[in-house]
Amino acid sequence: MPSKTEWTILFVNVLYLVLFAFHFFSRGNFEFVWYIFIMFILIGVFSFLHKKYNFSTLTLWGLTLWGFAHMLGGSTILGEPRIYGRVLIDLFTTGDTTVFRYDHLLHFYFYVVMTSVIYQIAKGYFRPGANWKVVALLIVFASMGVGAFNEIIEFLPVLFLAETGVGGYFNVAWDIVFNTLGAFVAIVYISLKRK
Protein backbone atom coordinates (compact mmCIF):
# COMPACT_ATOMS: atom_id res chain seq x y z
CA MET A 1 0.00 0.00 0.00
CA PRO A 2 1.50 3.38 -0.98
CA SER A 3 2.39 5.71 1.87
CA LYS A 4 0.93 9.19 2.34
CA THR A 5 4.19 10.66 0.98
CA GLU A 6 4.01 8.45 -2.13
CA TRP A 7 0.39 9.49 -2.77
CA THR A 8 1.43 13.14 -2.35
CA ILE A 9 4.27 12.73 -4.85
CA LEU A 10 1.94 11.03 -7.34
CA PHE A 11 -0.68 13.77 -6.90
CA VAL A 12 1.90 16.54 -7.47
CA ASN A 13 3.12 14.83 -10.66
CA VAL A 14 -0.36 14.31 -12.10
CA LEU A 15 -1.40 17.85 -11.15
CA TYR A 16 1.47 19.64 -12.89
CA LEU A 17 1.20 17.38 -15.95
CA VAL A 18 -2.53 18.12 -16.34
CA LEU A 19 -1.94 21.88 -15.92
CA PHE A 20 0.93 21.90 -18.41
CA ALA A 21 -1.11 19.76 -20.84
CA PHE A 22 -3.74 22.54 -20.96
CA HIS A 23 -0.97 25.12 -21.40
CA PHE A 24 0.70 23.25 -24.28
CA PHE A 25 -2.57 22.33 -26.04
CA SER A 26 -3.79 25.92 -25.88
CA ARG A 27 -0.58 27.14 -27.55
CA GLY A 28 -0.34 24.34 -30.12
CA ASN A 29 2.94 23.08 -28.64
CA PHE A 30 2.55 19.46 -29.74
CA GLU A 31 6.20 18.66 -29.06
CA PHE A 32 5.50 19.05 -25.35
CA VAL A 33 2.11 17.35 -25.63
CA TRP A 34 4.23 14.37 -26.78
CA TYR A 35 6.47 14.80 -23.73
CA ILE A 36 3.38 14.88 -21.46
CA PHE A 37 2.43 11.48 -22.90
CA ILE A 38 5.99 10.22 -22.26
CA MET A 39 5.88 11.60 -18.70
CA PHE A 40 2.74 9.60 -17.90
CA ILE A 41 4.51 6.48 -19.19
CA LEU A 42 7.53 7.34 -17.01
CA ILE A 43 5.29 7.71 -13.95
CA GLY A 44 4.10 4.16 -14.59
CA VAL A 45 7.64 2.85 -15.14
CA PHE A 46 9.09 4.55 -12.06
CA SER A 47 6.08 3.47 -9.95
CA PHE A 48 6.68 -0.14 -10.99
CA LEU A 49 10.42 0.14 -10.29
CA HIS A 50 9.80 1.88 -6.96
CA LYS A 51 7.50 -0.93 -5.85
CA LYS A 52 10.33 -3.40 -6.55
CA TYR A 53 13.39 -1.38 -5.45
CA ASN A 54 11.96 1.09 -2.90
CA PHE A 55 13.65 4.30 -4.06
CA SER A 56 14.46 6.89 -1.42
CA THR A 57 11.93 9.67 -0.86
CA LEU A 58 14.63 12.16 -1.92
CA THR A 59 14.97 10.34 -5.26
CA LEU A 60 11.20 10.39 -5.83
CA TRP A 61 11.05 14.12 -5.11
CA GLY A 62 14.13 14.56 -7.32
CA LEU A 63 12.31 12.90 -10.22
CA THR A 64 9.24 15.06 -9.51
CA LEU A 65 11.29 18.25 -9.54
CA TRP A 66 12.92 17.23 -12.82
CA GLY A 67 9.55 16.50 -14.44
CA PHE A 68 8.14 19.86 -13.35
CA ALA A 69 11.29 21.71 -14.47
CA HIS A 70 11.18 19.88 -17.83
CA MET A 71 7.59 20.96 -18.44
CA LEU A 72 8.37 24.50 -17.27
CA GLY A 73 11.30 24.58 -19.71
CA GLY A 74 9.02 23.94 -22.67
CA SER A 75 6.54 26.59 -21.62
CA THR A 76 6.23 30.27 -22.41
CA ILE A 77 4.88 31.10 -18.94
CA LEU A 78 7.68 33.66 -18.57
CA GLY A 79 7.22 34.89 -22.13
CA GLU A 80 9.27 34.24 -25.26
CA PRO A 81 11.66 32.58 -25.83
CA ARG A 82 10.57 29.45 -24.07
CA ILE A 83 12.59 28.74 -20.95
CA TYR A 84 14.60 25.86 -22.45
CA GLY A 85 16.19 28.27 -24.91
CA ARG A 86 17.32 30.76 -22.28
CA VAL A 87 21.00 31.23 -21.56
CA LEU A 88 21.72 31.17 -17.81
CA ILE A 89 25.43 32.00 -18.07
CA ASP A 90 27.00 32.95 -21.41
CA LEU A 91 30.26 30.97 -21.21
CA PHE A 92 30.90 30.37 -24.93
CA THR A 93 29.17 29.34 -28.16
CA THR A 94 29.84 26.27 -30.29
CA GLY A 95 27.97 26.01 -33.56
CA ASP A 96 24.35 26.95 -32.87
CA THR A 97 24.56 26.31 -29.11
CA THR A 98 25.48 28.76 -26.37
CA VAL A 99 26.70 27.18 -23.14
CA PHE A 100 25.28 27.34 -20.35
CA ARG A 101 21.53 27.18 -20.99
CA TYR A 102 18.56 26.07 -18.89
CA ASP A 103 18.53 22.93 -21.06
CA HIS A 104 22.09 22.09 -19.95
CA LEU A 105 21.20 22.56 -16.29
CA LEU A 106 18.23 20.20 -16.64
CA HIS A 107 20.27 17.53 -18.44
CA PHE A 108 22.96 17.72 -15.75
CA TYR A 109 20.41 17.59 -12.93
CA PHE A 110 18.36 14.73 -14.38
CA TYR A 111 21.40 12.51 -14.78
CA VAL A 112 22.42 13.15 -11.19
CA VAL A 113 18.98 11.80 -10.23
CA MET A 114 19.00 9.02 -12.86
CA THR A 115 22.39 7.77 -11.68
CA SER A 116 20.98 7.58 -8.16
CA VAL A 117 18.01 5.59 -9.48
CA ILE A 118 20.30 3.16 -11.33
CA TYR A 119 22.50 2.76 -8.25
CA GLN A 120 19.48 1.96 -6.07
CA ILE A 121 18.42 -0.69 -8.60
CA ALA A 122 21.91 -2.13 -9.16
CA LYS A 123 23.12 -2.32 -5.56
CA GLY A 124 20.99 -5.38 -4.89
CA TYR A 125 22.66 -7.26 -7.74
CA PHE A 126 26.39 -6.86 -7.17
CA ARG A 127 27.97 -9.29 -4.76
CA PRO A 128 29.64 -8.23 -1.50
CA GLY A 129 33.28 -7.40 -2.15
CA ALA A 130 32.67 -6.53 -5.82
CA ASN A 131 35.18 -4.04 -7.22
CA TRP A 132 33.40 -0.73 -6.57
CA LYS A 133 35.34 1.14 -9.28
CA VAL A 134 34.08 -1.29 -11.91
CA VAL A 135 30.52 -1.19 -10.53
CA ALA A 136 30.60 2.63 -10.40
CA LEU A 137 31.79 2.83 -14.02
CA LEU A 138 29.04 0.44 -15.13
CA ILE A 139 26.44 2.58 -13.33
CA VAL A 140 27.75 5.69 -15.12
CA PHE A 141 27.64 3.86 -18.47
CA ALA A 142 24.07 2.72 -17.74
CA SER A 143 23.10 6.32 -17.00
CA MET A 144 24.72 7.43 -20.26
CA GLY A 145 22.71 4.71 -22.03
CA VAL A 146 19.50 6.17 -20.60
CA GLY A 147 20.75 9.52 -21.94
CA ALA A 148 21.11 8.05 -25.43
CA PHE A 149 17.56 6.68 -25.22
CA ASN A 150 16.38 10.12 -24.08
CA GLU A 151 17.89 11.68 -27.21
CA ILE A 152 15.91 9.20 -29.34
CA ILE A 153 12.70 10.25 -27.53
CA GLU A 154 13.59 13.91 -28.24
CA PHE A 155 14.31 13.06 -31.89
CA LEU A 156 10.91 11.48 -32.60
CA PRO A 157 8.95 14.78 -32.65
CA VAL A 158 11.48 16.14 -35.18
CA LEU A 159 10.38 13.39 -37.57
CA PHE A 160 6.66 14.10 -37.28
CA LEU A 161 6.16 17.75 -36.34
CA ALA A 162 6.75 20.75 -38.56
CA GLU A 163 8.42 22.72 -35.78
CA THR A 164 10.15 21.71 -32.55
CA GLY A 165 12.59 23.27 -30.12
CA VAL A 166 15.02 20.37 -30.47
CA GLY A 167 18.38 21.76 -31.53
CA GLY A 168 20.91 20.43 -33.99
CA TYR A 169 24.09 18.39 -33.70
CA PHE A 170 25.82 20.71 -31.23
CA ASN A 171 22.75 20.74 -28.98
CA VAL A 172 22.63 16.94 -28.88
CA ALA A 173 26.37 16.74 -28.22
CA TRP A 174 26.13 19.19 -25.32
CA ASP A 175 23.12 17.28 -23.94
CA ILE A 176 25.30 14.15 -23.85
CA VAL A 177 28.16 16.07 -22.21
CA PHE A 178 25.91 17.39 -19.43
CA ASN A 179 24.22 13.99 -18.99
CA THR A 180 27.67 12.47 -18.47
CA LEU A 181 28.81 15.22 -16.09
CA GLY A 182 25.67 14.69 -14.01
CA ALA A 183 26.31 10.94 -13.91
CA PHE A 184 29.92 11.44 -12.77
CA VAL A 185 28.97 13.96 -10.08
CA ALA A 186 26.33 11.55 -8.75
CA ILE A 187 28.67 8.56 -8.69
CA VAL A 188 31.38 10.57 -6.90
CA TYR A 189 28.79 11.58 -4.28
CA ILE A 190 27.57 7.97 -3.94
CA SER A 191 31.18 6.74 -3.65
CA LEU A 192 31.96 9.23 -0.88
CA LYS A 193 28.74 8.35 0.94
CA ARG A 194 29.58 4.63 0.82
CA LYS A 195 32.90 5.14 2.67
C-alpha positions in Angstrom: 0.0 0.0 0.0 1.5 3.4 -1.0 2.4 5.7 1.9 0.9 9.2 2.3 4.2 10.7 1.0 4.0 8.4 -2.1 0.4 9.5 -2.8 1.4 13.1 -2.4 4.3 12.7 -4.9 1.9 11.0 -7.3 -0.7 13.8 -6.9 1.9 16.5 -7.5 3.1 14.8 -10.7 -0.4 14.3 -12.1 -1.4 17.9 -11.2 1.5 19.6 -12.9 1.2 17.4 -15.9 -2.5 18.1 -16.3 -1.9 21.9 -15.9 0.9 21.9 -18.4 -1.1 19.8 -20.8 -3.7 22.5 -21.0 -1.0 25.1 -21.4 0.7 23.3 -24.3 -2.6 22.3 -26.0 -3.8 25.9 -25.9 -0.6 27.1 -27.6 -0.3 24.3 -30.1 2.9 23.1 -28.6 2.6 19.5 -29.7 6.2 18.7 -29.1 5.5 19.0 -25.4 2.1 17.3 -25.6 4.2 14.4 -26.8 6.5 14.8 -23.7 3.4 14.9 -21.5 2.4 11.5 -22.9 6.0 10.2 -22.3 5.9 11.6 -18.7 2.7 9.6 -17.9 4.5 6.5 -19.2 7.5 7.3 -17.0 5.3 7.7 -14.0 4.1 4.2 -14.6 7.6 2.9 -15.1 9.1 4.5 -12.1 6.1 3.5 -10.0 6.7 -0.1 -11.0 10.4 0.1 -10.3 9.8 1.9 -7.0 7.5 -0.9 -5.9 10.3 -3.4 -6.6 13.4 -1.4 -5.4 12.0 1.1 -2.9 13.7 4.3 -4.1 14.5 6.9 -1.4 11.9 9.7 -0.9 14.6 12.2 -1.9 15.0 10.3 -5.3 11.2 10.4 -5.8 11.1 14.1 -5.1 14.1 14.6 -7.3 12.3 12.9 -10.2 9.2 15.1 -9.5 11.3 18.3 -9.5 12.9 17.2 -12.8 9.5 16.5 -14.4 8.1 19.9 -13.4 11.3 21.7 -14.5 11.2 19.9 -17.8 7.6 21.0 -18.4 8.4 24.5 -17.3 11.3 24.6 -19.7 9.0 23.9 -22.7 6.5 26.6 -21.6 6.2 30.3 -22.4 4.9 31.1 -18.9 7.7 33.7 -18.6 7.2 34.9 -22.1 9.3 34.2 -25.3 11.7 32.6 -25.8 10.6 29.4 -24.1 12.6 28.7 -20.9 14.6 25.9 -22.5 16.2 28.3 -24.9 17.3 30.8 -22.3 21.0 31.2 -21.6 21.7 31.2 -17.8 25.4 32.0 -18.1 27.0 32.9 -21.4 30.3 31.0 -21.2 30.9 30.4 -24.9 29.2 29.3 -28.2 29.8 26.3 -30.3 28.0 26.0 -33.6 24.3 26.9 -32.9 24.6 26.3 -29.1 25.5 28.8 -26.4 26.7 27.2 -23.1 25.3 27.3 -20.4 21.5 27.2 -21.0 18.6 26.1 -18.9 18.5 22.9 -21.1 22.1 22.1 -20.0 21.2 22.6 -16.3 18.2 20.2 -16.6 20.3 17.5 -18.4 23.0 17.7 -15.7 20.4 17.6 -12.9 18.4 14.7 -14.4 21.4 12.5 -14.8 22.4 13.1 -11.2 19.0 11.8 -10.2 19.0 9.0 -12.9 22.4 7.8 -11.7 21.0 7.6 -8.2 18.0 5.6 -9.5 20.3 3.2 -11.3 22.5 2.8 -8.2 19.5 2.0 -6.1 18.4 -0.7 -8.6 21.9 -2.1 -9.2 23.1 -2.3 -5.6 21.0 -5.4 -4.9 22.7 -7.3 -7.7 26.4 -6.9 -7.2 28.0 -9.3 -4.8 29.6 -8.2 -1.5 33.3 -7.4 -2.1 32.7 -6.5 -5.8 35.2 -4.0 -7.2 33.4 -0.7 -6.6 35.3 1.1 -9.3 34.1 -1.3 -11.9 30.5 -1.2 -10.5 30.6 2.6 -10.4 31.8 2.8 -14.0 29.0 0.4 -15.1 26.4 2.6 -13.3 27.8 5.7 -15.1 27.6 3.9 -18.5 24.1 2.7 -17.7 23.1 6.3 -17.0 24.7 7.4 -20.3 22.7 4.7 -22.0 19.5 6.2 -20.6 20.8 9.5 -21.9 21.1 8.0 -25.4 17.6 6.7 -25.2 16.4 10.1 -24.1 17.9 11.7 -27.2 15.9 9.2 -29.3 12.7 10.3 -27.5 13.6 13.9 -28.2 14.3 13.1 -31.9 10.9 11.5 -32.6 9.0 14.8 -32.6 11.5 16.1 -35.2 10.4 13.4 -37.6 6.7 14.1 -37.3 6.2 17.8 -36.3 6.7 20.8 -38.6 8.4 22.7 -35.8 10.2 21.7 -32.5 12.6 23.3 -30.1 15.0 20.4 -30.5 18.4 21.8 -31.5 20.9 20.4 -34.0 24.1 18.4 -33.7 25.8 20.7 -31.2 22.8 20.7 -29.0 22.6 16.9 -28.9 26.4 16.7 -28.2 26.1 19.2 -25.3 23.1 17.3 -23.9 25.3 14.1 -23.9 28.2 16.1 -22.2 25.9 17.4 -19.4 24.2 14.0 -19.0 27.7 12.5 -18.5 28.8 15.2 -16.1 25.7 14.7 -14.0 26.3 10.9 -13.9 29.9 11.4 -12.8 29.0 14.0 -10.1 26.3 11.5 -8.7 28.7 8.6 -8.7 31.4 10.6 -6.9 28.8 11.6 -4.3 27.6 8.0 -3.9 31.2 6.7 -3.7 32.0 9.2 -0.9 28.7 8.4 0.9 29.6 4.6 0.8 32.9 5.1 2.7 
